[in-house]
Amino acid sequence: MTAITTSEHHEGGHEAHPDLRVWGLLTFLVSESLMFGGFFATYLFFKGTTAVWPPEGTEVELFIPTINTIILVSSSFVIHFGDMAIKRNSVGWMRFWYFITAVMGAVFLAGQVYEYQNLGYGLTTNLFANCFYIMTGFHGLHVFIGLLLILGVLWRSLRRGHYSAVKHTGIEMAEIYWHFVDIIWIVLFTLVYILNAF
């Protein structure tokens, strides 16, 4: 069974029990979802009660964010390939797919920095700009944390026997976190970019 449902003690013949590490991560992600939900609700409130949204001079561009979206969403499939590889006991292929995911995450962050440098407005320009930078910046922080988790998996995989087909909870946890980051971005991209572009 996967690490999400059980963790087995091989010494003393203890029965399988829920893996509390993964449930702890899921609880954390639920709390983060509530925080993002608060941001999204606030943003929609301001959007619905403001005559012109976004105000003139603070429009969003779609080109770079769309490329970033394609990269980030694609990376969810790539990281899953790594999870499937370790379940076949292939540490080498797991490293390959996790390394590619790390590169994609780094490219996403670089694209976000490039976008910030070329927007022409800052955090305190107006209410829309403030919402935009807080939401995208907070998400970018989560991407950065996910990138650190992936690099941590790669580092730990260098220890012989650390991960295997029957011992890969850390790999699954990094994947779950990365999928969460992708889902949040899809919602954010739709609200901030797509709905304001048309």
MIPADO-373324 format. One line per field, with one value per residue: residue number from 0; x, y, z of N, C-alpha, C, O in turn; chain. Coordinates in steps of 0.2 Angstrom, whole numbers, plus 5000, padded with zeros to 4 digits. Example, Ala and Ser with C-alpha at 12.3 -4.5 7.8 and 13.67 -1.06 7.14 Angstrom:
% residues 2
n: (0, 1) $
n_x: (5066, 5064) $
n_y: (4972, 4989) $
n_z: (5039, 5035) $
ca_x: (5062, 5068) $
ca_y: (4978, 4995) $
ca_z: (5039, 5036) $
c_x: (5066, 5064) $
c_y: (4984, 5000) $
c_z: (5039, 5039) $
o_x: (5071, 5067) $
o_y: (4983, 5006) $
o_z: (5042, 5040) $
chain: (A, A) $
% end
This chain:
% residues 198
n: (0, 1, 2, 3, 4, 5, 6, 7, 8, 9, 10, 11, 12, 13, 14, 15, 16, 17, 18, 19, 20, 21, 22, 23, 24, 25, 26, 27, 28, 29, 30, 31, 32, 33, 34, 35, 36, 37, 38, 39, 40, 41, 42, 43, 44, 45, 46, 47, 48, 49, 50, 51, 52, 53, 54, 55, 56, 57, 58, 59, 60, 61, 62, 63, 64, 65, 66, 67, 68, 69, 70, 71, 72, 73, 74, 75, 76, 77, 78, 79, 80, 81, 82, 83, 84, 85, 86, 87, 88, 89, 90, 91, 92, 93, 94, 95, 96, 97, 98, 99, 100, 101, 102, 103, 104, 105, 106, 107, 108, 109, 110, 111, 112, 113, 114, 115, 116, 117, 118, 119, 120, 121, 122, 123, 124, 125, 126, 127, 128, 129, 130, 131, 132, 133, 134, 135, 136, 137, 138, 139, 140, 141, 142, 143, 144, 145, 146, 147, 148, 149, 150, 151, 152, 153, 154, 155, 156, 157, 158, 159, 160, 161, 162, 163, 164, 165, 166, 167, 168, 169, 170, 171, 172, 173, 174, 175, 176, 177, 178, 179, 180, 181, 182, 183, 184, 185, 186, 187, 188, 189, 190, 191, 192, 193, 194, 195, 196, 197) $
n_x: (5004, 5002, 5012, 5003, 4992, 4996, 5008, 5021, 5027, 5040, 5047, 5043, 5031, 5020, 5004, 4999, 4997, 4990, 5000, 5006, 5014, 5011, 4998, 4999, 5005, 4995, 4985, 4992, 4992, 4978, 4976, 4983, 4976, 4965, 4970, 4974, 4961, 4955, 4962, 4958, 4944, 4944, 4950, 4940, 4930, 4934, 4936, 4922, 4917, 4923, 4923, 4931, 4941, 4956, 4963, 4966, 4982, 4987, 4986, 4986, 4998, 4997, 5006, 5019, 5014, 5006, 5015, 5022, 5012, 5009, 5022, 5022, 5010, 5013, 5024, 5019, 5015, 5027, 5034, 5026, 5030, 5042, 5038, 5032, 5042, 5051, 5043, 5044, 5056, 5067, 5079, 5087, 5079, 5070, 5077, 5080, 5068, 5064, 5074, 5071, 5059, 5063, 5070, 5060, 5052, 5061, 5063, 5050, 5049, 5059, 5053, 5042, 5049, 5054, 5043, 5038, 5048, 5045, 5032, 5028, 5022, 5020, 5019, 5012, 5005, 4991, 4975, 4972, 4985, 4991, 4984, 4988, 5002, 5003, 4996, 5002, 5015, 5015, 5011, 5022, 5032, 5028, 5030, 5044, 5047, 5043, 5052, 5063, 5060, 5060, 5073, 5079, 5074, 5081, 5094, 5094, 5092, 5104, 5110, 5114, 5101, 5092, 5079, 5067, 5057, 5048, 5050, 5047, 5041, 5045, 5047, 5034, 5027, 5033, 5029, 5015, 5014, 5019, 5009, 4998, 5003, 5002, 4989, 4983, 4989, 4983, 4970, 4973, 4979, 4968, 4959, 4966, 4972, 4966, 4952, 4953, 4958, 4949) $
n_y: (4994, 5012, 5025, 5035, 5029, 5019, 5014, 5003, 4994, 4984, 4977, 4967, 4964, 4973, 4980, 4987, 5005, 5022, 5033, 5046, 5056, 5060, 5063, 5074, 5082, 5084, 5090, 5102, 5107, 5109, 5119, 5129, 5130, 5136, 5149, 5154, 5153, 5164, 5175, 5174, 5176, 5189, 5196, 5194, 5201, 5214, 5216, 5215, 5226, 5237, 5250, 5250, 5238, 5228, 5244, 5258, 5257, 5247, 5235, 5217, 5206, 5193, 5184, 5179, 5174, 5164, 5155, 5152, 5145, 5134, 5128, 5125, 5117, 5106, 5101, 5095, 5082, 5078, 5076, 5066, 5055, 5053, 5048, 5036, 5030, 5027, 5018, 5007, 5004, 5011, 5021, 5029, 5034, 5041, 5051, 5058, 5062, 5070, 5080, 5086, 5092, 5101, 5109, 5115, 5121, 5131, 5138, 5143, 5152, 5161, 5166, 5173, 5182, 5190, 5194, 5203, 5213, 5219, 5224, 5238, 5243, 5244, 5236, 5245, 5253, 5253, 5246, 5235, 5231, 5229, 5217, 5209, 5207, 5202, 5190, 5183, 5183, 5176, 5164, 5161, 5160, 5148, 5140, 5141, 5134, 5122, 5118, 5118, 5106, 5097, 5097, 5093, 5080, 5074, 5076, 5068, 5056, 5052, 5045, 5028, 5016, 5024, 5028, 5017, 5005, 5001, 5011, 5026, 5038, 5051, 5055, 5054, 5064, 5076, 5076, 5077, 5090, 5097, 5096, 5102, 5115, 5118, 5117, 5127, 5138, 5137, 5141, 5154, 5159, 5159, 5168, 5180, 5183, 5177, 5181, 5195, 5198, 5197) $
n_z: (5000, 4998, 5005, 5009, 5015, 5024, 5036, 5039, 5053, 5054, 5064, 5078, 5074, 5073, 5068, 5053, 5051, 5050, 5040, 5049, 5045, 5032, 5033, 5041, 5032, 5023, 5031, 5034, 5021, 5019, 5028, 5022, 5010, 5014, 5018, 5005, 5000, 5007, 5002, 4988, 4990, 4995, 4984, 4974, 4980, 4980, 4966, 4962, 4968, 4963, 4952, 4940, 4935, 4932, 4938, 4926, 4918, 4926, 4920, 4916, 4908, 4897, 4890, 4896, 4909, 4904, 4897, 4909, 4916, 4908, 4909, 4923, 4925, 4917, 4924, 4934, 4929, 4926, 4938, 4943, 4935, 4941, 4954, 4950, 4945, 4956, 4962, 4954, 4958, 4953, 4956, 4949, 4938, 4945, 4950, 4939, 4934, 4944, 4945, 4932, 4935, 4945, 4938, 4930, 4939, 4944, 4932, 4931, 4942, 4938, 4927, 4933, 4941, 4930, 4924, 4935, 4934, 4923, 4923, 4926, 4937, 4955, 4971, 4980, 4971, 4968, 4974, 4966, 4961, 4974, 4978, 4968, 4968, 4981, 4981, 4970, 4974, 4986, 4982, 4973, 4983, 4989, 4978, 4978, 4990, 4987, 4977, 4985, 4993, 4983, 4979, 4991, 4991, 4980, 4985, 4997, 4990, 4986, 4996, 4998, 4996, 5003, 4997, 4990, 4981, 4992, 5001, 5001, 5006, 5007, 4994, 4989, 4997, 4993, 4980, 4982, 4988, 4977, 4968, 4974, 4974, 4960, 4958, 4965, 4958, 4945, 4949, 4953, 4942, 4933, 4940, 4941, 4929, 4917, 4919, 4919, 4907, 4897) $
ca_x: (5000, 5006, 5013, 4997, 4987, 4998, 5015, 5021, 5032, 5042, 5049, 5038, 5025, 5015, 4999, 4999, 4993, 4990, 5006, 5005, 5018, 5008, 4992, 5001, 5006, 4988, 4982, 4995, 4989, 4971, 4976, 4986, 4971, 4960, 4973, 4973, 4954, 4954, 4965, 4954, 4938, 4945, 4951, 4934, 4926, 4937, 4934, 4915, 4914, 4927, 4920, 4936, 4946, 4960, 4963, 4970, 4989, 4989, 4983, 4991, 5000, 4996, 5011, 5024, 5011, 5003, 5020, 5023, 5007, 5011, 5028, 5020, 5006, 5017, 5029, 5015, 5015, 5034, 5035, 5022, 5034, 5047, 5035, 5030, 5049, 5053, 5038, 5047, 5063, 5072, 5081, 5090, 5074, 5066, 5081, 5080, 5061, 5063, 5078, 5068, 5054, 5066, 5072, 5054, 5050, 5066, 5061, 5043, 5051, 5063, 5048, 5039, 5054, 5055, 5036, 5038, 5052, 5042, 5025, 5028, 5019, 5023, 5015, 5008, 5002, 4984, 4972, 4973, 4992, 4993, 4982, 4991, 5008, 5003, 4994, 5007, 5021, 5014, 5011, 5029, 5035, 5026, 5034, 5051, 5048, 5042, 5058, 5068, 5058, 5062, 5081, 5080, 5073, 5087, 5100, 5093, 5092, 5111, 5112, 5112, 5096, 5087, 5073, 5066, 5050, 5044, 5052, 5047, 5036, 5047, 5045, 5027, 5026, 5036, 5024, 5008, 5015, 5019, 5002, 4995, 5006, 5000, 4981, 4983, 4991, 4977, 4964, 4975, 4979, 4961, 4956, 4970, 4975, 4961, 4946, 4955, 4961, 4943) $
ca_y: (5000, 5018, 5029, 5039, 5025, 5015, 5014, 4997, 4992, 4977, 4974, 4966, 4962, 4978, 4981, 4994, 5011, 5028, 5037, 5052, 5061, 5062, 5066, 5080, 5087, 5085, 5095, 5108, 5110, 5111, 5126, 5134, 5131, 5141, 5155, 5156, 5155, 5170, 5179, 5174, 5179, 5196, 5199, 5194, 5206, 5220, 5216, 5216, 5232, 5242, 5251, 5248, 5233, 5232, 5251, 5259, 5257, 5241, 5229, 5211, 5203, 5185, 5180, 5176, 5170, 5158, 5151, 5149, 5140, 5128, 5124, 5123, 5112, 5101, 5099, 5090, 5076, 5076, 5074, 5060, 5050, 5051, 5044, 5030, 5027, 5024, 5012, 5002, 5003, 5014, 5027, 5033, 5038, 5045, 5057, 5061, 5066, 5075, 5085, 5090, 5095, 5106, 5114, 5118, 5125, 5136, 5142, 5147, 5157, 5166, 5170, 5177, 5188, 5194, 5198, 5208, 5218, 5223, 5226, 5245, 5246, 5240, 5234, 5250, 5257, 5254, 5240, 5229, 5230, 5226, 5210, 5205, 5205, 5198, 5183, 5179, 5182, 5171, 5158, 5160, 5157, 5141, 5136, 5140, 5129, 5115, 5117, 5115, 5100, 5092, 5096, 5089, 5073, 5073, 5075, 5062, 5050, 5050, 5039, 5021, 5013, 5028, 5027, 5011, 5003, 5000, 5016, 5032, 5043, 5058, 5057, 5056, 5070, 5081, 5076, 5080, 5097, 5101, 5096, 5107, 5122, 5118, 5118, 5134, 5142, 5136, 5145, 5161, 5162, 5160, 5174, 5186, 5184, 5176, 5185, 5202, 5199, 5197) $
ca_z: (5000, 4998, 5011, 5011, 5019, 5029, 5037, 5043, 5058, 5053, 5070, 5083, 5071, 5074, 5063, 5049, 5054, 5045, 5041, 5051, 5042, 5026, 5036, 5044, 5027, 5021, 5036, 5032, 5014, 5020, 5031, 5016, 5005, 5017, 5017, 4998, 4999, 5009, 4997, 4982, 4991, 4996, 4978, 4971, 4983, 4978, 4959, 4962, 4971, 4961, 4945, 4935, 4938, 4936, 4936, 4920, 4920, 4930, 4917, 4916, 4902, 4897, 4887, 4901, 4913, 4900, 4897, 4915, 4917, 4904, 4912, 4930, 4925, 4914, 4929, 4939, 4926, 4926, 4945, 4944, 4932, 4946, 4959, 4947, 4944, 4962, 4964, 4951, 4962, 4949, 4959, 4944, 4934, 4949, 4951, 4932, 4933, 4949, 4942, 4927, 4939, 4949, 4933, 4927, 4945, 4943, 4926, 4933, 4946, 4934, 4923, 4938, 4942, 4924, 4924, 4940, 4932, 4917, 4924, 4926, 4943, 4961, 4977, 4983, 4966, 4969, 4977, 4962, 4961, 4980, 4978, 4963, 4971, 4987, 4979, 4966, 4977, 4991, 4978, 4972, 4989, 4989, 4973, 4980, 4996, 4984, 4974, 4990, 4995, 4977, 4979, 4997, 4989, 4976, 4990, 5001, 4986, 4985, 5000, 4995, 4999, 5006, 4994, 4986, 4980, 4998, 5006, 4997, 5008, 5006, 4987, 4988, 5000, 4989, 4974, 4984, 4989, 4971, 4965, 4978, 4971, 4953, 4958, 4967, 4952, 4940, 4951, 4953, 4935, 4930, 4943, 4940, 4922, 4912, 4919, 4918, 4900, 4893) $
c_x: (5004, 5007, 5007, 4993, 4990, 5006, 5016, 5027, 5034, 5045, 5044, 5032, 5019, 5010, 5001, 4995, 4994, 4997, 5005, 5009, 5014, 5001, 4993, 5002, 4999, 4984, 4985, 4992, 4982, 4971, 4979, 4980, 4966, 4963, 4972, 4966, 4952, 4957, 4960, 4947, 4939, 4946, 4945, 4929, 4928, 4935, 4927, 4913, 4918, 4924, 4925, 4941, 4949, 4960, 4967, 4978, 4992, 4986, 4988, 4992, 4999, 5001, 5015, 5020, 5008, 5009, 5022, 5018, 5008, 5016, 5026, 5016, 5009, 5021, 5025, 5015, 5022, 5036, 5032, 5026, 5039, 5044, 5034, 5037, 5051, 5049, 5040, 5054, 5068, 5073, 5083, 5085, 5070, 5070, 5081, 5073, 5061, 5068, 5075, 5062, 5057, 5068, 5066, 5052, 5055, 5064, 5054, 5045, 5055, 5058, 5044, 5043, 5054, 5048, 5036, 5042, 5050, 5035, 5024, 5024, 5021, 5017, 5010, 5005, 4995, 4982, 4973, 4981, 4994, 4990, 4986, 4998, 5008, 5001, 4999, 5013, 5021, 5014, 5019, 5033, 5034, 5030, 5042, 5052, 5047, 5048, 5063, 5066, 5061, 5070, 5083, 5079, 5079, 5093, 5100, 5094, 5100, 5114, 5109, 5106, 5091, 5080, 5073, 5058, 5045, 5046, 5053, 5042, 5038, 5046, 5038, 5024, 5028, 5031, 5017, 5009, 5015, 5013, 4998, 4997, 5003, 4992, 4980, 4984, 4986, 4972, 4967, 4976, 4973, 4958, 4959, 4971, 4969, 4955, 4947, 4957, 4955, 4937) $
c_y: (5006, 5021, 5033, 5036, 5022, 5016, 5007, 4996, 4985, 4974, 4973, 4964, 4967, 4979, 4987, 4999, 5017, 5031, 5044, 5058, 5064, 5065, 5073, 5085, 5089, 5090, 5102, 5111, 5112, 5118, 5131, 5135, 5137, 5148, 5158, 5157, 5162, 5176, 5180, 5177, 5187, 5199, 5199, 5199, 5213, 5221, 5217, 5222, 5238, 5243, 5249, 5244, 5228, 5240, 5252, 5260, 5251, 5235, 5223, 5209, 5196, 5181, 5176, 5172, 5164, 5153, 5148, 5144, 5134, 5124, 5121, 5117, 5105, 5097, 5094, 5083, 5073, 5073, 5067, 5054, 5048, 5047, 5037, 5026, 5023, 5018, 5006, 5000, 5006, 5021, 5032, 5037, 5042, 5052, 5061, 5065, 5071, 5081, 5089, 5094, 5102, 5112, 5118, 5123, 5132, 5141, 5146, 5153, 5163, 5170, 5174, 5183, 5193, 5198, 5204, 5214, 5222, 5225, 5234, 5248, 5241, 5239, 5239, 5255, 5259, 5247, 5234, 5227, 5226, 5219, 5206, 5202, 5201, 5190, 5179, 5178, 5177, 5164, 5156, 5158, 5150, 5137, 5135, 5135, 5122, 5113, 5115, 5108, 5095, 5091, 5092, 5081, 5070, 5072, 5069, 5055, 5047, 5045, 5033, 5018, 5017, 5028, 5020, 5010, 5003, 5006, 5022, 5037, 5050, 5060, 5058, 5062, 5076, 5082, 5079, 5087, 5100, 5101, 5101, 5114, 5123, 5120, 5125, 5139, 5142, 5141, 5152, 5163, 5163, 5167, 5180, 5188, 5183, 5180, 5192, 5203, 5200, 5201) $
c_z: (5000, 5004, 5013, 5016, 5025, 5030, 5041, 5047, 5056, 5059, 5075, 5080, 5072, 5067, 5059, 5052, 5049, 5046, 5043, 5048, 5036, 5028, 5038, 5038, 5024, 5025, 5035, 5026, 5015, 5023, 5026, 5011, 5008, 5017, 5010, 4997, 5001, 5005, 4991, 4984, 4992, 4989, 4974, 4974, 4980, 4970, 4958, 4964, 4968, 4953, 4939, 4938, 4933, 4933, 4930, 4922, 4924, 4927, 4917, 4909, 4902, 4894, 4892, 4906, 4910, 4899, 4903, 4918, 4914, 4907, 4919, 4930, 4922, 4919, 4934, 4936, 4926, 4933, 4946, 4941, 4937, 4951, 4956, 4946, 4950, 4964, 4960, 4953, 4957, 4952, 4954, 4940, 4938, 4950, 4944, 4932, 4938, 4948, 4937, 4930, 4942, 4944, 4930, 4933, 4945, 4938, 4927, 4937, 4943, 4930, 4927, 4939, 4936, 4923, 4929, 4937, 4926, 4917, 4923, 4932, 4949, 4966, 4979, 4977, 4967, 4972, 4973, 4962, 4968, 4980, 4973, 4966, 4977, 4985, 4975, 4969, 4983, 4987, 4976, 4977, 4990, 4984, 4975, 4986, 4992, 4980, 4979, 4992, 4989, 4978, 4985, 4995, 4985, 4980, 4994, 4996, 4984, 4990, 4998, 4999, 5003, 5003, 4990, 4985, 4986, 5003, 5002, 4999, 5007, 4999, 4986, 4991, 4996, 4983, 4976, 4985, 4982, 4967, 4968, 4975, 4964, 4953, 4960, 4962, 4947, 4942, 4951, 4946, 4931, 4933, 4941, 4933, 4917, 4912, 4918, 4911, 4895, 4895) $
o_x: (5010, 5003, 5007, 4990, 4987, 5009, 5013, 5033, 5030, 5046, 5039, 5027, 5013, 5013, 5004, 4990, 4999, 5000, 5002, 5007, 5014, 4999, 4989, 5000, 4998, 4981, 4981, 4991, 4980, 4968, 4976, 4980, 4963, 4960, 4971, 4964, 4948, 4953, 4959, 4945, 4934, 4943, 4943, 4925, 4923, 4933, 4925, 4907, 4917, 4924, 4923, 4945, 4945, 4959, 4972, 4979, 4998, 4985, 4994, 4988, 5000, 5002, 5015, 5022, 5007, 5008, 5023, 5020, 5007, 5016, 5027, 5016, 5008, 5022, 5028, 5015, 5023, 5039, 5034, 5026, 5041, 5047, 5035, 5037, 5054, 5051, 5038, 5058, 5074, 5070, 5083, 5086, 5068, 5068, 5080, 5074, 5058, 5067, 5075, 5061, 5054, 5067, 5066, 5049, 5052, 5065, 5054, 5042, 5054, 5059, 5042, 5040, 5054, 5048, 5034, 5040, 5052, 5032, 5019, 5022, 5023, 5011, 5004, 5002, 4992, 4986, 4975, 4982, 4998, 4994, 4987, 5000, 5012, 5004, 5001, 5017, 5025, 5017, 5021, 5038, 5038, 5032, 5045, 5057, 5051, 5050, 5067, 5071, 5063, 5072, 5088, 5083, 5082, 5097, 5105, 5096, 5101, 5119, 5103, 5107, 5086, 5075, 5078, 5054, 5039, 5043, 5058, 5040, 5034, 5045, 5036, 5020, 5024, 5029, 5015, 5004, 5012, 5011, 4994, 4992, 5001, 4990, 4976, 4981, 4984, 4969, 4963, 4974, 4972, 4955, 4956, 4972, 4967, 4953, 4942, 4957, 4956, 4932) $
o_y: (5006, 5019, 5035, 5039, 5022, 5018, 5007, 4999, 4980, 4967, 4978, 4963, 4965, 4978, 4992, 4998, 5017, 5031, 5048, 5064, 5070, 5070, 5077, 5091, 5094, 5095, 5107, 5117, 5117, 5123, 5137, 5141, 5141, 5153, 5164, 5162, 5165, 5181, 5185, 5181, 5190, 5205, 5204, 5202, 5217, 5226, 5221, 5224, 5244, 5239, 5246, 5246, 5225, 5241, 5248, 5263, 5250, 5230, 5224, 5210, 5193, 5175, 5170, 5166, 5158, 5147, 5142, 5139, 5128, 5118, 5116, 5112, 5100, 5091, 5090, 5078, 5067, 5068, 5063, 5048, 5042, 5042, 5032, 5020, 5018, 5014, 5000, 4997, 5004, 5026, 5038, 5043, 5048, 5057, 5067, 5071, 5077, 5087, 5095, 5100, 5107, 5117, 5124, 5128, 5137, 5147, 5152, 5158, 5169, 5176, 5180, 5189, 5199, 5203, 5209, 5220, 5228, 5227, 5236, 5254, 5236, 5240, 5237, 5260, 5264, 5243, 5229, 5221, 5221, 5214, 5200, 5197, 5196, 5186, 5173, 5173, 5173, 5159, 5150, 5154, 5146, 5131, 5130, 5131, 5118, 5108, 5110, 5104, 5089, 5086, 5089, 5077, 5065, 5067, 5065, 5050, 5042, 5042, 5032, 5018, 5015, 5028, 5018, 5015, 5004, 5006, 5024, 5041, 5054, 5066, 5063, 5066, 5081, 5087, 5083, 5091, 5106, 5106, 5105, 5118, 5129, 5124, 5128, 5144, 5148, 5145, 5157, 5169, 5168, 5171, 5185, 5194, 5188, 5183, 5196, 5209, 5202, 5201) $
o_z: (5002, 5009, 5019, 5020, 5030, 5025, 5046, 5045, 5057, 5059, 5076, 5084, 5072, 5062, 5062, 5055, 5045, 5052, 5038, 5048, 5035, 5025, 5038, 5038, 5022, 5022, 5035, 5026, 5011, 5021, 5026, 5009, 5004, 5016, 5009, 4993, 4998, 5003, 4988, 4979, 4989, 4987, 4971, 4970, 4978, 4968, 4954, 4962, 4970, 4950, 4935, 4942, 4929, 4928, 4929, 4927, 4925, 4930, 4918, 4905, 4908, 4896, 4892, 4907, 4913, 4900, 4904, 4921, 4917, 4908, 4920, 4933, 4924, 4919, 4937, 4939, 4927, 4933, 4950, 4943, 4937, 4954, 4959, 4947, 4950, 4967, 4961, 4950, 4958, 4950, 4954, 4939, 4936, 4949, 4945, 4930, 4937, 4949, 4937, 4928, 4942, 4945, 4930, 4931, 4946, 4938, 4926, 4936, 4944, 4929, 4925, 4940, 4937, 4921, 4927, 4938, 4925, 4912, 4921, 4933, 4948, 4965, 4981, 4979, 4967, 4973, 4975, 4963, 4968, 4983, 4975, 4965, 4978, 4988, 4976, 4968, 4984, 4990, 4976, 4976, 4992, 4985, 4974, 4986, 4994, 4980, 4978, 4994, 4991, 4977, 4985, 4997, 4986, 4979, 4994, 4999, 4982, 4989, 4997, 5005, 5006, 5007, 4987, 4986, 4985, 5008, 4999, 4995, 5005, 4997, 4983, 4989, 4996, 4980, 4972, 4983, 4981, 4964, 4964, 4973, 4962, 4949, 4957, 4961, 4944, 4938, 4949, 4945, 4928, 4929, 4939, 4931, 4913, 4908, 4917, 4909, 4890, 4892) $
chain: (A, A, A, A, A, A, A, A, A, A, A, A, A, A, A, A, A, A, A, A, A, A, A, A, A, A, A, A, A, A, A, A, A, A, A, A, A, A, A, A, A, A, A, A, A, A, A, A, A, A, A, A, A, A, A, A, A, A, A, A, A, A, A, A, A, A, A, A, A, A, A, A, A, A, A, A, A, A, A, A, A, A, A, A, A, A, A, A, A, A, A, A, A, A, A, A, A, A, A, A, A, A, A, A, A, A, A, A, A, A, A, A, A, A, A, A, A, A, A, A, A, A, A, A, A, A, A, A, A, A, A, A, A, A, A, A, A, A, A, A, A, A, A, A, A, A, A, A, A, A, A, A, A, A, A, A, A, A, A, A, A, A, A, A, A, A, A, A, A, A, A, A, A, A, A, A, A, A, A, A, A, A, A, A, A, A, A, A, A, A, A, A, A, A, A, A, A, A) $
% end
